[in-house]
Amino acid sequence: MLFSSHQKIYISRDVTFVENLPFYSKTAVQGESTSEHQPWESSWQSWLETPRENPHNSTTTHDQSIQQPQSAILPTSSQPFESSESSQPQSAESPRHPSAHLLQPLISPLPQLAVDNLNVYRRRRTGEQIEHGTQPHVQETEPNLSSCEDNTGMDSLASVEFMVPSVDDSNKSIAERKGVRSCTTHPIAKYVSYDSLSSSYRAFVSFLDNLHVPNNIQEALGHPEWKRAVHEEINALEKNDTWVITDFLQGNDQLDSYGIDYLETFAPVAKLNTIRILLSLVVNLDWYLYQLDIKNAFLNGDLEEEVFMEVPQGLDLNLTGNKVCKLKKSLYGLKQSPRAWFDRFAKAVVRLGYTQCQADHTLFLRTSQAKKISLLIVYVDDIILSGNDEEELQKSRKGIVVSQRKYTLDLLNETGMIGCKPVDTPMDPYKKLGSVENSVPVNRGRYQRLVGRLIYLSHTRPDIGFAVSAVSQFMHNPTEEHMDAVFRILKYLKMTPGKGLFFKKSEYRNIEIYSDADWAGDVTNRRSTSAYCSYVWGNLVTWRSKKQSVVAGSSAEAEFRALANGICEGIWIKRVLKELGVCSPSSILMRCDNQAAISIAKNPVHHDRTKHVEIDRHFISEKVTSGSVELKYIPTRQ
């Protein structure tokens, strides 16, 4: 269609897809590949290059092919309706359309192989036929191939009547007629379900799924919500009187340098083990629970050092000369900002009557005259409030679920594993990771970033703790073998994206710890791996998997060291509960699946077998004798 006013040509063309061939070639990892080369290109190109006779001189061949019509669909070895070298040249006298070169594939003769196997079916019946319940007359006629020589092209197929299906889908939408198509045989919809969620929580999860976090400032300014947040940050800087403009002095050219602009940067953050212990107490004692996020938290920290900063870009002050910003408050990006913020926060809450706990310095506790407890725990600029100093409870009576479902789905999407085939285990039980000679190295930065995200995910996924601990040992020199192990963890996460921790209410008031060891599991240096997990009042709160520092001479020695690590964790948990004012049983239940390790702890006679672990033996024996730890055997299968 030609519009003379705009001098633009709009051309509409039909496209035929071969539906029994994948549009992209399949791969083992993602399920698709965006390669431009298609599987049918080679076969179609080879058909074009095959020498054939001129259609004008091959009527005998046409007649032979028509005598035996085929009922198969278009063969996968050729692509229909493409231009060919054997097209009939246009005469010089015939008029030529301005865009005839674009319509060339439509007026070219049909490929011989495609016509021989062509059988087209009409999709629906007419309304009159459906009303009378009659089947139309089916007649197959021989296509007039000679008509392909002129410009009528595909009009020759109009004289052919074909099979008519018995189902009328004329009232259905195109999407319903085509059905649901997927780019992978393992869509994520099979492993993500919202059926068991309440309506309000389902809406909340859907909102999180649609939330997009920009990667840079340019992308953030393109969204109204994030642009508004950027302006709020700038207004907060000006409102808090963060800096003052001054002249740049010589000798201040080293900005924010250790020993000059700051000395100490350590700032405590809440232990996630403490948070999980707190969640277990909240469920069992019916405490309230709130979470707060402090906006511009670092701007509340007072600087003790003299720090200068370049004038930010975009700050319209019409400055002349060599001007800089002298900081009066701590700022995001300064290494001493977290410490300055936490120091001021700690002093403020202590003045309000809170006491800083010694088991975790980010935990603050206050007891009222009515023996009511209120506590808060700080993780950088996030604060958790809890206690029983409130009458109205705002939580579920069944328990608390902690899950990183959105984080898992975002990780799968960003790594291109959203369409991968899932697996049932995070690690191959019959394969040991190690340094293999002549192995192909991979990008170290990408490997470290990916493993780092898995470490953060393991805070709520103890089922991947051991596998993540194994792949994190090769951060310095990762290879394809190690990257495959990381991909296996991602495939396992595809199978279970919504798993997490459930803190339920229980009448059980004990502290239980389970310990185990993988003896000589490291194929590189034959060191063993210690592991333990602890339960507070029936809820899993802490777990750890770590390689031992020395080689164990026997499985009993490896189990004994793991036993000592578990007892240390139990003593710390008991100390936290004591500072929270929660009564705990006098003894810690320590369960181990190695009877030799239990025998060594209870019998101090085995000197030749325990001289390698002399300190751990005395430590465990002292705790068992005093009654603070109770050792019990548990079979490995349990």
C-alpha positions in Angstrom: 0.0 0.0 0.0 1.5 3.3 -1.1 0.8 6.6 0.6 1.9 9.5 -1.5 1.8 12.1 1.3 4.4 10.3 3.3 6.2 8.3 0.5 6.1 5.1 2.6 5.5 1.6 1.4 3.8 -0.9 3.7 4.0 -4.5 2.7 2.3 -7.5 4.3 3.7 -11.0 4.0 2.7 -14.4 5.2 5.2 -16.4 7.2 5.1 -20.2 7.4 6.6 -21.9 10.4 7.7 -25.6 10.5 6.1 -26.5 13.8 7.7 -29.9 14.3 11.2 -28.3 14.3 12.5 -26.1 17.3 12.9 -22.5 16.4 16.1 -22.5 18.5 18.4 -25.5 18.9 18.1 -27.0 22.4 20.9 -27.0 25.0 21.4 -29.0 28.1 21.5 -25.9 30.4 18.9 -23.4 29.4 16.6 -25.1 27.0 17.1 -22.6 24.3 19.8 -20.9 22.3 19.5 -17.6 20.5 21.8 -18.6 17.7 20.8 -17.2 14.4 21.5 -20.4 12.5 18.5 -22.6 12.3 18.6 -26.4 11.9 16.6 -26.4 8.6 18.9 -23.8 7.0 21.5 -26.3 5.9 19.1 -28.7 4.4 17.2 -26.0 2.5 20.4 -24.4 1.3 21.6 -27.8 0.0 18.3 -28.2 -1.8 18.7 -24.9 -3.5 22.2 -25.8 -4.7 21.1 -29.1 -6.1 20.9 -28.9 -10.0 17.3 -29.4 -11.4 15.7 -29.3 -14.8 13.7 -26.3 -15.9 10.0 -26.6 -15.0 9.0 -25.8 -18.6 10.8 -28.9 -19.8 9.9 -31.3 -17.1 6.2 -32.0 -17.6 6.8 -35.7 -17.4 8.2 -35.4 -13.9 5.2 -33.4 -12.8 2.8 -35.9 -14.1 4.6 -38.7 -12.2 4.5 -36.8 -9.0 0.8 -36.0 -9.4 -0.2 -39.6 -10.0 0.9 -40.5 -6.4 -0.2 -37.7 -4.1 1.2 -37.8 -0.6 -0.8 -37.2 2.6 2.1 -36.2 4.7 2.7 -32.7 6.0 5.4 -30.6 4.5 8.7 -32.4 4.9 11.2 -31.1 7.4 14.1 -31.2 5.0 12.9 -28.3 2.9 11.4 -24.8 3.5 8.4 -23.8 1.4 7.8 -20.7 -0.5 11.3 -19.4 -0.8 12.8 -17.7 -3.8 14.9 -19.9 -6.1 17.5 -19.6 -8.8 15.1 -21.3 -11.2 12.5 -18.5 -11.1 11.1 -17.5 -14.5 12.7 -14.2 -15.5 10.4 -11.3 -16.1 10.1 -10.0 -19.6 11.3 -6.5 -20.5 7.8 -5.5 -21.8 5.9 -6.5 -18.7 5.3 -3.7 -16.1 7.1 -4.0 -12.8 5.7 -3.0 -9.4 8.0 -0.7 -7.4 8.2 -3.3 -4.7 8.2 -6.4 -6.8 11.6 -7.4 -5.6 10.1 -7.7 -2.1 7.3 -9.9 -3.4 9.6 -12.2 -5.3 9.3 -15.1 -2.8 5.5 -15.1 -3.4 5.5 -15.3 -7.2 8.3 -17.8 -7.5 7.5 -21.3 -8.7 6.9 -23.9 -5.9 9.8 -26.1 -5.1 9.3 -29.5 -6.6 9.9 -31.5 -3.4 7.6 -29.3 -1.4 4.7 -29.6 -3.9 5.0 -33.3 -4.1 4.3 -33.7 -0.4 1.9 -30.8 0.2 -1.5 -31.5 1.8 -3.4 -28.6 3.3 -6.4 -28.9 5.7 -9.0 -26.3 6.3 -9.5 -25.7 10.0 -13.3 -25.2 10.5 -16.7 -26.0 9.0 -19.2 -23.5 7.9 -22.2 -22.6 10.0 -24.6 -24.2 7.5 -22.8 -27.5 7.6 -22.8 -27.6 11.4 -26.5 -26.7 11.7 -27.6 -29.6 9.4 -24.9 -32.0 10.8 -23.7 -33.0 7.3 -20.2 -33.7 6.2 -19.0 -31.7 3.1 -18.0 -33.4 0.0 -14.3 -34.1 0.0 -12.6 -33.9 -3.4 -9.0 -33.9 -4.2 -7.9 -32.4 -7.5 -4.5 -32.3 -9.1 -2.8 -28.9 -8.6 -2.2 -27.1 -11.8 1.5 -26.7 -11.6 1.8 -24.9 -14.9 0.1 -21.9 -13.3 3.1 -21.4 -11.1 5.0 -20.1 -14.2 3.0 -16.9 -14.3 2.5 -14.2 -11.7 -0.6 -15.8 -10.1 1.7 -17.7 -7.8 -0.2 -19.4 -5.0 -3.6 -18.8 -6.5 -3.4 -22.2 -8.1 -4.1 -23.8 -4.8 -7.5 -22.2 -4.5 -9.1 -24.9 -6.8 -8.3 -27.7 -4.3 -10.8 -28.8 -1.7 -9.5 -30.6 1.4 -10.4 -32.5 4.6 -12.7 -30.6 7.0 -12.5 -31.3 10.8 -15.6 -32.0 12.7 -14.9 -29.4 15.5 -15.9 -25.8 15.1 -13.5 -23.4 16.8 -14.5 -20.3 14.9 -15.8 -18.7 18.2 -12.6 -19.4 20.1 -9.7 -16.9 20.4 -6.4 -17.5 18.6 -4.6 -18.2 21.9 -7.2 -21.0 22.7 -6.9 -22.5 19.3 -3.1 -22.6 19.4 -2.8 -23.7 23.0 0.0 -23.0 25.4 3.5 -23.3 24.0 6.7 -23.4 26.1 10.3 -22.8 25.2 11.4 -25.5 27.6 10.2 -29.0 28.6 10.6 -28.0 32.3 8.7 -24.7 32.8 9.1 -23.1 36.2 5.2 -23.1 36.6 5.5 -26.9 37.4 7.5 -26.1 40.5 5.9 -22.8 41.7 2.4 -23.0 43.2 0.2 -20.4 44.9 -2.7 -22.8 45.8 -1.8 -23.2 49.4 -1.4 -19.4 50.0 -4.0 -17.1 51.4 -5.5 -14.4 49.2 -3.6 -11.6 51.0 -0.3 -13.4 51.1 -0.8 -14.4 47.4 -1.2 -10.7 46.5 1.9 -9.9 48.5 4.0 -12.5 46.7 2.7 -11.4 43.3 3.7 -7.8 44.1 7.2 -9.0 45.0 7.5 -11.0 41.8 6.6 -7.9 39.7 9.0 -5.6 41.6 12.0 -4.7 39.6 15.2 -3.4 41.1 17.3 -1.2 38.7 21.0 -2.0 38.2 22.3 1.5 37.8 21.3 5.2 38.3 20.3 5.6 34.6 17.8 2.8 34.9 16.5 4.1 38.2 15.8 7.5 36.8 13.7 5.9 34.1 11.0 4.7 36.6 8.9 7.3 38.4 9.0 5.4 41.8 12.8 5.1 41.8 13.2 8.6 40.6 11.2 9.8 43.5 13.4 7.8 45.9 16.5 9.4 44.4 15.1 12.9 45.0 14.2 11.9 48.6 17.8 10.8 49.2 19.1 14.2 47.9 16.6 16.1 50.0 17.7 14.1 53.1 21.4 15.0 52.4 20.5 18.7 52.3 18.1 18.5 55.3 20.7 16.9 57.6 23.4 19.5 56.7 25.7 16.7 55.5 28.5 18.9 54.2 29.7 22.4 53.8 31.4 23.9 50.7 34.9 25.0 51.3 38.2 25.7 49.5 40.4 22.8 48.7 43.6 22.9 50.8 46.9 21.4 49.6 47.8 18.2 51.5 44.2 16.9 51.5 44.7 15.0 48.3 44.4 11.6 49.9 40.7 11.3 50.7 39.3 8.6 52.9 42.6 6.8 53.5 43.3 4.4 56.3 45.4 6.0 59.1 44.6 9.5 57.8 40.8 9.8 57.6 39.9 6.9 59.8 41.3 4.2 62.0 38.6 1.7 62.9 35.8 0.5 60.6 34.4 -2.5 62.4 30.7 -2.4 63.1 28.9 -5.3 64.6 25.9 -6.7 62.7 23.3 -9.2 64.0 24.2 -12.9 63.8 21.6 -14.7 61.8 21.8 -17.5 64.3 20.6 -15.1 67.0 17.7 -14.0 64.7 16.6 -17.6 64.2 16.7 -18.3 67.9 14.6 -15.2 68.4 12.0 -16.4 65.9 11.7 -19.7 67.7 11.0 -17.9 71.0 8.5 -15.6 69.3 6.5 -18.6 68.1 6.6 -20.6 71.3 6.1 -17.6 73.7 3.5 -15.7 71.6 5.7 -12.6 71.4 4.9 -9.8 69.0 7.3 -9.2 66.0 8.0 -6.2 64.0 10.6 -5.2 61.4 11.8 -1.6 60.8 13.9 -0.1 58.1 15.8 3.1 58.9 15.9 5.5 56.0 19.2 7.2 55.5 20.6 5.5 58.6 24.3 6.4 57.9 23.4 10.1 57.8 22.8 9.9 61.5 26.4 9.0 62.4 28.7 11.7 63.6 32.2 11.8 62.0 35.2 12.2 64.3 37.6 12.6 61.5 38.0 15.4 58.9 36.9 14.1 55.5 36.7 16.0 52.2 34.7 15.0 49.2 34.5 16.3 45.6 31.4 18.2 44.7 28.8 15.8 43.4 27.8 16.0 39.8 24.5 17.7 39.2 24.7 19.9 42.3 23.7 23.3 41.0 25.6 25.8 43.2 27.4 27.9 40.5 30.7 27.3 42.2 33.9 29.0 41.1 37.5 27.9 41.9 38.7 24.8 43.4 35.9 23.9 45.8 35.3 20.7 47.8 32.7 19.4 50.3 33.8 19.0 53.9 31.7 16.3 55.5 29.9 16.9 58.8 28.0 13.7 58.9 28.8 10.1 57.8 27.9 9.3 54.2 27.1 6.1 52.3 30.4 4.9 50.8 32.7 5.9 53.7 34.4 3.0 55.3 33.8 4.4 58.8 30.1 5.1 58.3 28.7 1.8 59.7 30.7 2.2 62.9 29.7 5.8 63.4 26.0 4.9 62.9 26.0 2.0 65.3 27.9 3.9 68.0 25.3 6.7 68.0 22.4 4.1 67.9 23.8 2.1 70.8 24.2 5.2 73.0 20.6 6.3 72.2 18.9 3.0 73.1 21.0 2.6 76.3 19.6 6.0 77.4 16.1 4.6 76.9 16.8 1.8 79.4 18.0 -1.0 77.1 20.9 -3.2 78.0 23.4 -4.4 75.4 23.8 -8.2 75.5 27.3 -9.8 75.6 26.5 -12.9 73.6 25.5 -10.7 70.7 26.4 -7.0 70.9 23.6 -6.1 68.4 20.9 -7.4 70.7 19.4 -4.9 73.2 17.1 -6.0 76.0 14.8 -4.1 78.4 12.7 -5.5 81.3 9.8 -3.4 82.7 8.6 -3.3 86.3 5.9 -5.8 85.4 8.5 -8.2 84.2 7.6 -7.6 80.6 10.4 -8.0 78.1 11.1 -5.9 75.0 14.1 -6.4 72.8 15.5 -5.2 69.5 18.3 -6.5 67.3 20.1 -4.5 64.6 21.4 -5.6 61.2 23.0 -2.5 59.7 19.9 -0.3 59.1 17.3 -3.0 59.7 15.8 -3.5 63.1 13.7 -6.3 64.5 11.5 -5.6 67.5 10.0 -8.3 69.7 9.0 -9.2 73.2 5.9 -9.7 75.3 5.4 -6.1 76.4 2.3 -5.7 74.2 -1.2 -7.1 74.6 -2.3 -7.4 70.9 -0.4 -10.0 68.9 -0.2 -9.6 65.1 1.0 -12.9 63.7 -0.2 -16.3 62.8 -0.9 -18.8 65.5 0.5 -21.7 63.5 4.0 -20.3 63.2 6.4 -18.2 61.1 7.8 -19.0 57.7 11.1 -17.6 56.5 11.7 -18.1 52.8 13.8 -16.5 50.1 11.5 -17.5 47.3 11.8 -14.3 45.2 15.6 -14.3 45.7 15.7 -17.8 44.4 13.6 -17.1 41.3 15.6 -13.9 40.6 18.8 -15.9 40.8 17.6 -18.6 38.4 16.4 -15.9 36.0 19.6 -13.9 36.1 21.8 -17.0 35.6 19.7 -18.3 32.7 18.6 -21.4 34.6 14.9 -20.7 34.8 14.2 -23.3 32.1 16.7 -26.0 33.2 15.9 -29.6 34.0 15.6 -29.9 37.8 17.4 -32.5 40.0 16.4 -34.0 43.3 19.7 -33.4 45.2 22.0 -30.4 45.4 25.1 -32.5 45.0 26.1 -35.7 43.3 26.7 -38.2 46.2 29.1 -40.3 44.2 31.4 -37.5 43.0 34.1 -35.7 45.0 35.2 -32.2 44.1 38.9 -31.5 43.9 41.6 -29.9 41.8 41.7 -31.9 38.6 44.8 -31.6 36.3 44.3 -30.2 32.8 40.9 -29.0 33.7 39.5 -26.0 31.9 39.4 -22.8 34.1 36.3 -20.6 34.2 35.7 -16.9 34.9 36.8 -16.4 38.5 34.8 -13.3 39.0 31.5 -14.8 37.8 32.1 -18.0 39.9 32.8 -15.9 43.1 29.7 -13.8 42.6 27.5 -16.8 42.0 28.8 -18.7 45.0 28.5 -15.6 47.1 24.8 -15.4 46.3 24.4 -19.0 47.1 26.0 -18.4 50.5 23.5 -15.7 51.2 20.7 -18.0 50.2 21.9 -20.8 52.5 20.9 -18.6 55.5 17.3 -20.0 55.1 18.2 -23.1 53.1 20.1 -25.6 55.3 19.6 -28.3 52.6 22.2 -26.6 50.4 24.6 -25.8 53.2 27.0 -28.7 52.6 27.0 -28.3 48.8 27.7 -24.6 49.0 30.5 -25.2 51.5 32.1 -27.6 49.1 32.0 -25.3 46.0 33.2 -22.3 48.1 36.5 -24.0 48.7 37.6 -23.3 45.0 37.1 -19.6 44.9 40.7 -18.9 43.9 40.9 -21.3 40.9 37.5 -22.6 39.7 37.2 -24.9 36.8 34.4 -26.3 34.7 34.0 -29.2 37.1 33.4 -26.8 40.0 31.0 -24.6 37.8 29.0 -27.7 36.9 28.6 -28.4 40.7 27.3 -24.8 41.1 24.9 -25.4 38.2 23.6 -28.5 39.9 22.8 -26.5 43.0 20.8 -24.1 40.8 19.0 -27.1 39.2 18.1 -28.3 42.7 16.8 -24.8 43.6 14.6 -25.0 40.5 13.0 -28.1 42.0 12.3 -26.4 45.3 12.2 -22.6 44.9 9.9 -21.9 47.8 11.5 -24.0 50.5 12.5 -22.3 53.7 12.3 -22.4 57.5 9.1 -23.0 59.5 9.1 -22.0 63.1 6.3 -23.8 64.8 4.9 -23.7 68.3 5.9 -26.7 70.3 5.7 -27.9 73.9 9.3 -29.2 73.7 11.6 -27.0 75.7 15.0 -28.6 75.1 18.2 -27.7 73.2 19.2 -30.4 70.8 22.3 -30.6 68.7 23.2 -33.2 66.1 26.8 -33.6 64.9 28.3 -35.6 62.1 31.6 -35.8 60.1 32.6 -36.7 56.6 35.9 -38.5 57.2 38.7 -37.9 54.7 36.2 -36.6 52.3 38.5 -34.0 50.6 40.3 -35.8 47.8 43.0 -33.1 47.6 44.4 -33.2 51.2 42.2 -35.9 52.8 40.8 -33.6 55.5 37.5 -34.3 57.1 34.4 -32.1 57.2 32.6 -31.3 60.5 28.9 -30.6 60.5 26.3 -29.9 63.2 22.8 -28.5 63.5 20.9 -27.2 66.6 17.3 -27.1 67.6 15.8 -24.6 70.1 12.4 -25.7 71.4 11.8 -27.9 68.4 12.9 -25.4 65.7 16.1 -25.5 63.6 18.1 -22.3 64.4 21.8 -22.9 63.6 23.8 -25.2 61.3 27.3 -25.3 60.0 29.5 -27.3 57.7 33.3 -26.7 57.8 36.5 -28.5 56.8 38.7 -29.5 59.7 42.1 -27.8 60.1 44.1 -31.1 60.4 43.9 -34.6 59.0 42.0 -37.1 61.1 43.6 -40.5 61.6 40.3 -42.3 62.0 36.5 -41.7 61.7 36.2 -41.6 65.5 38.7 -38.7 65.6 36.8 -36.8 62.9 33.5 -37.4 64.7 35.1 -36.3 68.0 36.1 -32.9 66.7 32.6 -32.4 65.2 31.2 -33.3 68.6 33.3 -30.6 70.3 32.2 -27.9 67.8 28.5 -28.8 68.4 28.9 -28.5 72.2 30.5 -25.1 71.8 27.4 -24.0 69.7 25.1 -25.3 72.4 26.9 -23.4 75.1 26.5 -20.2 73.2 22.8 -20.8 72.6 22.3 -21.4 76.3 24.0 -18.1 77.0 21.7 -16.2 74.6 18.6 -17.7 76.2 19.9 -16.8 79.7 20.4 -13.1 78.7 16.9 -13.1 77.2 15.5 -14.2 80.5 14.2 -17.4 79.1 14.4 -20.5 81.3 16.2 -23.4 79.6 16.9 -27.0 80.7 20.1 -27.6 82.7 21.6 -30.0 80.1 22.2 -29.8 76.4 21.1 -33.0 74.5 24.1 -33.9 72.2 23.3 -36.6 69.6 26.1 -38.4 67.7 26.0 -41.4 65.3 29.5 -42.6 66.3 29.7 -44.9 69.3 33.5 -44.7 69.5 33.4 -40.9 69.9 30.8 -41.2 72.7 32.9 -43.9 74.4 36.0 -41.7 74.2 34.1 -38.8 75.8 32.8 -41.0 78.7 36.0 -43.1 79.3 39.3 -41.2 79.8 41.4 -44.4 79.5 42.0 -44.5 75.8 45.2 -42.5 75.9 46.8 -43.8 72.7 43.7 -43.2 70.7 43.0 -39.7 72.1 46.4 -38.1 72.2 45.7 -36.4 68.9 42.6 -34.7 70.3 43.7 -34.2 73.9 42.3 -30.7 74.3 38.9 -31.6 72.8 38.7 -34.7 75.0 39.3 -32.8 78.2 36.8 -30.1 77.1 34.0 -32.7 76.3 34.7 -34.8 79.4 34.4 -31.7 81.6 31.0 -30.8 80.2 29.7 -34.3 80.4 30.9 -34.7 84.0 29.3 -31.5 85.1 26.0 -32.5 83.6 25.7 -29.5 81.3 25.9 -31.9 78.2 24.2 -35.2 77.8 25.6 -37.5 75.1 23.2 -39.9 73.3 23.7 -42.2 70.4 21.5 -41.9 67.3 21.6 -44.3 64.2 22.9 -42.7 61.0 19.6 -43.4 59.2 17.7 -41.3 61.6 
